[in-house]
């Protein structure tokens, strides 16, 4: 049920977009088809698109629209949507995601049952139905080396990467994890008052990791919710060593470790209630 603004919704969904009109249309369509029993608010932050996104949003009712004149980066756009939201929970979605019908219902139900979980994410699938590994361990130096150098192609490097991507556990179970990738992740609104919003010094990448880091540092938990499912049209452009996105990602990683060093919080990872 889409909120009309007369009462506060249970869930606010913040979609950030930049020149992805065709994918954005699919994202919004999937949200409108959700079997969500509570009130829902959808906020779209357009980061200066030039592909007809503005016209599409103007022709689409029941959306809160925020328009930037240029690409302000991921963290700034997410924070703009967060500030405009009024739900108990705020779900951040990339424009290349399509939530399944019961995705939102299952996510909110899970968060209600686990009040110590401040940040959560659902299961992400590739368009062919295969699993994306969006639950991760925190970066350590061996992880960075295995992910960013030819060492990652060695037997040892592959083992380190598999551990970082948490490939050795059954993703049909919900559990707490170190952090979750930002394509589809949900923050408890009350928790943001304790840890603050995203660091807008991150243009692309690591803003999601640092939010999870601050959750753990402040006494909350981060969780992976196996039955809250979305399809993600994911292209790992940041893996190309000389791409612009790879550069932003590297700068974000350096920023994170300059702020926090290499010390990691105690995460108390394990299974939680379902």
Secondary structure as UniProt FT lines:
FT   STRAND          11..17
FT   HELIX           21..32
FT   STRAND          40..46
FT   HELIX           53..58
FT   STRAND          64..67
FT   HELIX           74..84
FT   STRAND          89..94
FT   TURN            95..96
FT   STRAND          97..99
FT   TURN            101..102
FT   HELIX           103..113
FT   TURN            115..116
FT   STRAND          117..125
FT   TURN            127..128
FT   STRAND          131..132
FT   STRAND          135..136
FT   HELIX           141..148
FT   HELIX           150..153
FT   HELIX           155..164
FT   TURN            165..168
FT   TURN            171..172
FT   STRAND          175..176
FT   STRAND          179..180
FT   TURN            182..183
FT   STRAND          184..188
FT   HELIX           189..195
FT   TURN            200..201
FT   HELIX           207..217
FT   TURN            218..219
FT   STRAND          221..232
FT   HELIX           237..239
FT   TURN            241..242
FT   HELIX           244..260
FT   TURN            261..262
//
